[in-house]
């Protein structure tokens, strides 16, 4: 599931620029970059057709480009430059502040339309837009730059942008949850809707000699002051209605208007109820009147408002009222003034709450409590299909305005359930926070589970697109590390297969994935495994209700990119004999490759285009060749002459015994023959263990399909050992197990072994050889004596 990740920080020195292959628009001229920045001034973002250098300076750039400078002229200006010329120079003193915190921004470019905003959500909180009359539709690479001071960047993400993305992001952020029948607009929703309303009220002010009844809500009153709520009626005989109305209006909306002549009585009433923000406002205005020597104008109305509405967790509480949030949280935890119990029928769990607080955040709850149905008259409501952990998190959010998932055991599962709950009840700010967390924590391991949820939520369309893109760019991992992808619906899986971002090591992996999806595989399968099953079964039994989906999904496989020898095997397979569409596509591809004729039409042409590959294929040719991973890393990944990668500190090789003259890690990465090289035994978990381990580095992985090693000059030939892979260096997967293997029989001998097809699909960072039985030399039975090791497969 989703796992919380550490933020990656990037600090850009003065007059430098950071570039990365990841900071690239999918489509030239169209894209959006979102990021957090920490700067005293001049947050500078560069958009070019090609990658620039680290010491790139935009004032010396002669190539076409856009520059956006946030906080220019010591945080006073916003500037946009095109090819070195300033086209925008606007006052924007609040956009970039010299502070001790990161601030969030986004910048999008769409056919020359440059949009700039604040916040984590693109197309929300728009600050400025400018349209280039002569748009540069070729800019694609994003550079993060600075001026005369360091700038810190983090949480940098590049999003695709299409014509309808503005509306999609409004669904995530600014969506108006309009309820049918009453036309409620969330943007206009707040406590003002309950001001002096009998709906949900649980106390009454009885005002003046006329004893006018004015309804109110205990939780709101007590969160804003100290009111005598021992009974259901508060008597105010010496107070006129306009004075009480002004006080309640201030409490419920954060602002009010009153005649100058009534400021004194309003101050006195507010003071009696300890509504101190309003008391201070009244006194400030009265003092200004005294200092000005001006006679109070009985006809002039004074507007009073909260100086700062309650800020909570980066966004505003859903109404501007002077409440003490600590009191609201206390009311929730204690159940004081509670007027509703919410029972989760599926779990037998009950929560105490306040109808007005629920209704403040959720139009759906407001309708539930006021539509005249059973919930309107009952103090207990029953909900089904609700996770208790997610509902508790939603209630905590409603009373505090903060989303706190730190104490959550199943972070990913609960976050997805919470997103579903926020969408179900229309809690927009919570929905935003969940979307933000999902985007920040989205990983290859979580993408399928997130996709299963967001594909059914209309307000999460962009997150759905981001998940599909993540899946497409990590297709090998997402279809081999787990089988969650077979639970995706056909439309979603088909969109991934059609994606221009689909990155895969070979077209055969796509064929395997399509067949596994169509049979809802419960364990990893290759096409050969499924073909073998068809010796004992038939397509109807294997693929069941998804049999027809083969007709839709198999055409996404570019069979023409497969080797001709493999196509011949496919043509003679059970799959080809029993599935007509499979047979047709294979024969078309084989015919094309045999004749080398160009296929007509766009569809045929697309089938001949090679896909992107995130892995570099390092293929085993012979023992001692220069095609392996350790050799490739030693050439700085193909860019320099070979240097021992252990000495260059690009990989780490360790052993079960300490480094010594005869236990030298760098020897294993070199082709130089060493007469004595061994890993000595040690006790681990009560057992003798000898091993060699390779760490490819934090940012690198290998799907290993072959490995080779060389015996040193001794006769301690290995007979039983394991070759293992791991992502963390602690939990190991057996890739190949050797029991009484007689391959090694002389000093200095090379030997190599393939990895089984299923295990060759798994990417790992760590690899190790573990001796599991004594060697052929009884004098040193537990010395693992090898002087060279090389790995092969798909590396990134």
N, C-alpha and C positions, 0 to 999 in steps of 0.2 A: 504494500500500500504506500501511501504518501509518507515520506520521511522528511523531517525538518532538516534543511541544509544550512551550512554555514555560508554567510554572505562572502563573496569573493570581492576583495577590495583591490582597486587599481589606483595608484597615485601617479599623476603625470607631472613631471618636473617643468619648470618655466621654459617656455618656448620649445616644447616638444609635443609630440602627438603619438597616441597609441592606436595601432591598427591590429586587426585580427580577421582571420578568414570567417569567423562566426559573425562578425559585424558587417553583414552584407545583405542587401535587399534581395529577396527572391526574384523580383521582377525589376529590371532597370527603370529608374524614374518613379518607382512606387514602393513606399515602405515607411515604417515608423520605428523610431528608436525611443525606448523608455528607460530612464535611469535615475539613480539618486546621485546628487553631487554635493560635495562639501568644498566650499571655496570662499575666499574673501571677495573675489570679483572675477569677471571674465570666464564664465563657463562657456567654452568654445567647442562647437561641434562642426565637423567638416564633412561634406558629402562630395565624393569624387567618382569619376568613372573607373579609376584604378587605385590600388593601394599606394599610399605615400610612404615616406621613410619615417623613422623615429624622430629624426631632427627636421622633419617637414615643418615649414613655416608658411602659413597661408598668404602672407604678404609677398612671398617670393614665388607663388604658384602661378604658372602661366597656362596651366591646363584648365578646362572648364570645371567649375565647381560652385557649390553653394556653401556659405559660411553663416552659422547662426551664433551670435555672441550674446549670452544672457548675463546681464550685470556689467556691461561696458561702462567706461567712464566712472569707475568706483561705485558700481551698483546703481547707477542712475539711468542707464539707457539700455534699450534692446536694439541690436543691430542685425541686419541681414545684408550679406555681401554676395554679389554674383560676379564671378571671374575677377575678383579683386576690387570691384567698384561697389560702394555703399548704395543700396537701394532703399533701405529702411533704417531710420535712426529715430526711435520713438522713446518718450519718457516712460520708464518702467521701474520706478524706485522700489516697488514692493515685490518684484519678480525674483530677485536674487538678494538675499540679506546676508550680511556678514554675521554668522552665528556659529555656535558650537555643535550644530546638528546638521545631518544630511537633509536635503530637500529634494522632492521628487519632481521630475519634469518629463515631458514627452514632446517630440518633434516629429511631424509627419510631412512627407512630400508625396504629392500625387499629381503627376503631369504639370509640375510647376506651381501647384498650390502648396505653399509652405504654411503649416499650422503649428502653433506653439501653445503649450498649456502646462499647468501645474497639476501634480498628483500622479498616482500610480496607474491611472486608467486613461489610455489614449482616447481622444475625442471627448473627454470630460474636463470641465474647468478650463475651457478654451480662453486663452489670454489674447492671442493675436493671430491674424491670418493675412497672408499677402499672396497675390497671384502674379506670377511672372508672365509678362506679355509674350516672351519668347522662351517658353519652358525648355529646360534641359532634361530630356527624357532618358538620359543615359547614365545619370549618377547612380551608383550602386553600393559603393563602399563607404562606411562610416568611420570617421576618425575622432577620437576624444582628445581634445587639445587644451592648452592653457595660454596665459599671457605672461605676466611677470611674477606670478606666484603659483605655488603648487595647487593642483586641483585633485580632489579625491573623487573617484567614481565607484559605484557598486550597483548590484542588481541591474546590470545592463542587459536589455532584451531587445531583439529586433523582431517586429511583427510584419506579416504581409498586410497589404492594404488594397482593398478593392473598392469599387464605387459605392457599395452598400455597407461599408464598414462603419460609417458614422452611425447609421441606424442600428447596426448590430451592437456597437458599444453603448449606445443609449439604452439598449435593452439591459445591459449589464449594470450601467451606472445611473443614468438619469431617467430610467424608464418610469413613466407615470402609470402606476398600478390603478387603472380605472376600473371600478366595479360596475358591472352591469346593473342598471335599474336605478342607481342613485347618483351616478356621475361623479363619484369621489375621486379627486385628483391628489395623489400622494404628495406632490410638491406643495399643495395648499393645506395639507392635513396637519393638524397639531392640536394642542390643548384648547386653542381658541374655539374649536368645534364643540367643546363641552362647557364653555363659559356660560354660566347661569342656565344650564340645560338640565332638565329633569332626568335625561338619559344617564343611567349609571350612578346617579347622585346617591349619597348615603348620609348627608347631613343638610340642615337648612338654617340660613340666617333669617331671623324674624326682625324686620327693620322698622323703626319709627313707631309713631303712635298708631299708624294705620295697620301695623303688623303685616307688612308685605313679606311674603315668603320668597327667599332667593336660594335656590339649590346650589350645592357645592359638593366637593369630594374630599373626604378626610385625608387620604394619603397625600394629595396635592397640597392641601392647606398646611399640614404638619411638616412637609418637606420644605415649605417656604417660610415658616415661622413657628409660633407656638400658640395654638388655638385651644380654647376650652371645649374639648370634645367628649366629655363624660357622658353626655346625652346626645340625642339626635337633633336638638334645636339649640341654636346660639342666639340669645336675645340681645338686640341692639336698639333699645328704645330711644336713646339720645342721638342716634346717627341717622342722617338722611340717606336715601337710596343712592343719589349720585356719588356720595363719598365711598360707600361700600362698593358700588360698581367700579369706581376707579381703582380701588385696591384689588378687587378680584380680576379686573382686566389686566393689571400689571402682573399678578401672580400667574395667570393663565397664558398670557401672550408676551410678557416681557416689556410691554409698553402701554401707556394710557394717556388720555388727555383730560384736563380739568381746568376749571376757571382759576385765575390767580387768587381770587378771594377765598377759594376753598382749599388752598395749599396747607394752611394751618390745621384744619380739621382732618385732612388726609394724613398729615404727618402724625397727629395725635392717635388716630385709629391704627395706623401702621405700627406705631411704637407700642401700643397696647398689645398687639399680636406679635411683636418682635420680628416684623418684616423689615429687617434693617436696611437692605439695599434701597427700598423705597423711602425709608426715613431719611437716609443720607441724601437722596436726590431732592427731596422736598426742602431739607435744611439748606442745601447748597443754593437752590433757587431763591429761597427766602432771604438768605444772606446777601445774595447779589442785588436783590431789590433794595435792601437796607443801604448797601454801599452806594447805590446809584441815586439815592434820595428821590426816587421816582415813586409816585403814589400808585398803589395797586389799581389796575384797570379791571373793574368787575366784569367787563365783557370779553377780556382777552383770555384765550385758552392756552394753556401750557402743555407741551408734550414732554412726557417723562419716559425714559426707556432704560433697559439694562445697559450699563456701559460695555460689558462684554458678556455675550451669551456663553453658556457653559460649554467649554471645549472638552471634548472627550476623544482620546485615542485617535487624533488626527482628523476627526470630522465632528460635526455639531450634533448635539442631542436634538431629536426631531421636533424641537420647539424652542423658542427663546423665552424661557421663564427662569426666575431667580431661585431655583430649587437647590437644596443641599443634597447632592447625589449620595453622600454618605448616609444620610437619613433614609433615602429610598432603599438603599441596599440593606439597611438595618430592618426596615419594614418587611422586606422580602424574606430575610433570614428568620425573623421572629414570627412572621405571620400577623403582625399587628395591623389592624384596620383591614385585614383581608376580607373580601366579599365573594370569593369564588374559589372552589377547589377543582383542580383539573386532574382527572383520573385517566391514566393510560391503561386502557382495558386489557391490552395484550400482556402487560407486565405486572399489573396490580400495584402500580406506583402512583402516589397522589402528591400533587404540588399545590401549595397555597399561593394565591396571587391576588391582584387587584384589577378589576375589570377595566378601570380607566387607564392603567399603565399598559395593559395588553392592547387596548383599543388605540392608545396613543401611537404605538409603533405599527399596528396592523389593522388595516381597513377590514380585513377578513374577520378578525376577532370583533371589531366594532359592529359589523353586521350581525354576527352570531349573537351578540348580546342585546341587539335592539330590533331584530326583525320580527318580533312577536312569536317566534317559535319557542320550543320548550327551553332552549338555553337562555332565553330572555328572562324567564321566570324562576330558573333553578339556580341554586348556589353551587351546584356540582355539574360539571360537563364531562363527557366521556369522549376520548379520542382513541382512534385505532391506527395501526401501522405507523407508530411513532417510537423512535429510539429514546429511551429514558435519558441516556447520556447527552444526546443532541438536544432534547427538550430542555434539560437543565442548563445547558450552555446557552440556549436561546433566552431563557428567563434571566440568567445572569447578565446577559448582554442588554436586555431590555431595562434592567434596573441600574446598570452602571455605564452603558454605552461603550464598554470595552469587551473585546473578544479575547478571552484567556483560555488557551488550550494547553497550558503547561502541565497541568495535572492529569491530562487525558492519557490513558494507557494506550488505546488504539487510535492514535492521532489521525491517521488517514481515513479510517472507516468512519470515525465520528465526524470528521470535517465534511465528508461527502454527505452523510446523513443530515448534518446541520445545513448544508447548502440546499438540500431537498426541502427541508423544513422551512427555511427562509423563503424559498420560492412558493411553497404551499400557502404560507400565511402572509406573503407579500411584505416581509420585513426588509425593505430595500437596503438600508445601511449594512445590515448583517449579511445580506446577499453579496454586497460589494466586498466586505471584508473576507468572506469565504472565497470569493473569486480571486481576490488578491493573494490569499494564502495558497490556493491551489496552483496559481501560476508560478509563485515563488518556489514551491516545493515539488512541482511536477517533475517526475523522473521517468526513466525508461521502465522501471519496475511498477510504477503506479498508473501509467498512461491508460492501460486497458480498463482498469477498474473505474477510473474517472470517466472515461468515454462512455461506459455503460450507463452512467448516471446522467451526465450532462446532455447526451444526445436526446433525452426525453424532456429536457427543460428548455423551453423556447428562449428564455432570457440568457442562455449560456452559449449562444451560437459561436461567438468568437473563441471561447475557451475550447469548444468542441473542435474548431478549426486548428487551434494551437496543438491540441492533443493529437489530431490526425497528422499534423506536420511532424511532431515529435516521434510518433510511431513510424512514419515514413522514413525519417532520417536515421532511425535505429531499427530498421526492419529485421535484420538478423537477430538482434538481441530480443526484440519484442516477440518474436515467433519461436524462440528456442529456450529462453530462460524460464518461461512458464507457458501454459496453454490457455491463459485467460483470454487470448485473442479469439479463440473459437466461440466465445460467448457474445462477441460483437454481432450486431445485426448486419444483414447483407449489404445494406446501403452504405453503412459506415466502412465496412471492410472493402467494398468496391471503390469507395472514394480514396482510400489509402493506396490501393493498387493503381489507381489512375493518377496519383499525385506526381507532379514534376519533381518533387523533392525526394522521391523514393530512392533510398540508398541501400545497396545490397551487394554482397560479395559475388553472387552468381545468379543467373536466371533460374537455375535448378532449385535454389532456395525458395523462389516465388512459387514454383510448381509444387514443392513440398507443402508450403503454407496453404495454398489453395485446396489441396487434397485433404490436409488435416482439418481445415475449417469446414469443408463440406461433409466430413464424416464425424464432426464433433469429437476429435481424437482425445483420448484420455491420457495418452502418453506420447512423447515425441516419435514421429514416424517420418521416414523418407519415402519417396515414391516407390522404391524397390520393396520396402516393407509392405506397403499397401498393395502393390502388385502381387506379392506373395500371398497375402490374405485372400486375394481373388481366386486363388487355386481352390479354395474351400468355400467360397461364398459367391455372391453376385452383387452388382451395383445397388440394387434395391435394398438389400440387407445392410450393406456397408454404409451407404449414404442416406438411407431412409428419406425423411421429408426434405432433405437438402439436395436430393439427386438432381432436381431441375436447376439448382443453382450452379451446377457444373457448366451448363450452357452459357450462363452469364459471366462466370468468373474465369474460366479457362482461357477465353480470348485475351485476357489481360497478361497472360504469360507470353513473352516474346520468344517463342520456340526457335525462331531463326537465329537467335544469338547462342543457342546451345551447340556444342561440338557435333559434327556430323556423325561421329561414332556413337555418341549418346542418343542422337535421334534415331539411329538404326535400332538401338536397344529398345527405345520407347515404342517404335513402330511394331516390334515383335512382342510387345508386352501384353499381358492380360487386359491392362487398362485400355490399350488401343483396340483390342479385339472386342471388348464389351461396352465401350463408351463411344458412341458415334462422333461426338464433337471432339473428343480427344484424338481419335483416329484421323479426322479431317485436318485438324491443326498441325499434327505431327507430319502428315504426308505433305501438306503445303510447304512447311518449313524445309523438309528434306528435299523436296523438289526444287525449291529455290536455291538451296545451298549446292545442290548437284549441278544445276544449270548456271548459277551465278547471274541470273537475270534480275533486273530491278523490278520490284513489285509495284504495280500501279496504285495510285490513290493515296490519300493522306493516312488512312488507317494502316495500310500496309507499310508505308514509309516509317510510321512511328514504331512499328514492330521491329525495325532494324536499328533503331537508335539505342546505343548502349546507355545503361543507367549509371547514375553516380555511384561511386563505391567509397565507403568510409575506410575500408581495409585495403592494405597493400598486400597482394599475393606474393608470398615468398615460398617458391616451390622447390621441393627436394628434387635434385637431379642425381647426385651421387654422394657418397661419403667424402667429407672433407671439402665440399664445394664452397663457393662464396655466395650462396643464395639464402643462407639462414638468417634468423633474426639477430643473433649476437654479432654477426658480421655487419649486417645492415645498420644496427645501432652504432657500431664502431666507426662507420662512415658518416656519423652525424645525420643518420636517416637519409643517406644518399647524396649528401652535399659536399663531402670532403674526403680526403685520403683516410684510409683506415687507421685508427688508433685504438688500442685495447680499450673496450668500453668500461671495463672495471677501473682502469687507471683514469679514464676520462670521467668517472663517476656518473655515467649515464645508466648503468645497471649495477645491481648489487648481487654478488654471489656469496653465500655463506654455507657453512657446513656444520655437522654435528660435533666436530672437534675444533679447538682453537686454531687460528691461522698460525702456520709455522713454515719451516723450510720445505716440508713435504706435504703441507696442506695449504696450497697457494691458490686462492680464488681466481686470480688473473690468468693462471695456467689454463683453466677450463675454457676461457674465452679466446685463447690463442691456438693457432694450428701447430705451434712448435711442440715437438714430441718431448715429453718429460718422463724420465725413467721411473721416478717414484712420486706418485701423487695419490693421496688417499684421504678420505674422511673417516676419522676414527670413531669408535663406538662411544655411546653415552647411555645412561639410564633415563628413560622417559616413561612415566606412568608404570613403573615397575618392570619395564622390558628393555632389552638391549636394542638400541636404534642407531643406525648410521645413515646419513643422508647428505645430499648436496641440494641447495635451493637457489633459484634464480628469481630476482625481483626486477621486473621490467620498468618499474617506476609508476608513480601515482597516475599519470595521464595516459598510460599505455596498456593495451590488452592484446592478447593473441588467441586466436582460435587455432589451436595446434592440431595438425593432421599428420605430422611426422616428427620423429626425433632420432638423433644419432649420438653415440658416444664412442670413445676410444679407450681401450684398455691400456694401463701403464705397463711398465716393464716387468711387473711381477706376474706370478701365476695364481693370484687370488681372484680367479674369474668369478664374476657374479653369476649366481644360479637362480635366485629368487629375489625379486624386487618389484616395486610399484613405481609407476610414473603418475604423478598427481598434479592437479591444478587447483588454484584457490584465488578468490578475489581479495581476501583480507589477511591471508597468511596464517589463519587459525583453523578455519573449516576447509577440509580438503575433499576433493572429488577424485576418485580413481579413474584415470584415463586409460591406463593399460596395466594389467596385472600379469607378472611373469612368475610361473611356478616351475622350478627345476628346468629352467631354460638352458640348453647346452650350446647356445650360439657361440659364446666366447670360449675360445680354446687355445689362444696363443697371445703372447705379449705384443703390445702395439696394435692389436687388431681393431678395426672399425666395425661397427654393427649398427643397423638402423631398423626401426619398426614403425609401421603405420598405426594411426589411432583409429578406432572404430568410428564408423560414420556418424553415429548419434553423438558421441563425445567430441568429435571434431567440430561440432556446431557451437560449442560452449566457449565463450571468451573468458580468459583469466589473466590476472596480473602476475601471480606467483606460480612457479612450477618447481617441482622437486622430484628427485630420484631417491627412494627409500629402500634400503636393503632389508628384506624381510626374512632372510635365511642365511646360513653360513656360506662362505665362498668355497671354492675348490681347494684353497690352501688352508690346511688344518692348523698351521702355525699362526695365521692371522685371519681367523674365520670371519671377523666382523669389520675388517677394513674394506671400505668401498673404494676400490682402486681404479679410478678413471682419470685421464689427463686431458680430456677434451669433451665438450658437450655443445650440441647445436640443436635448435628448434626451428620448425618450419610451419607454415600455415598462412592465415590471414591476420595481418598485424595492423594496429592503429595506435 
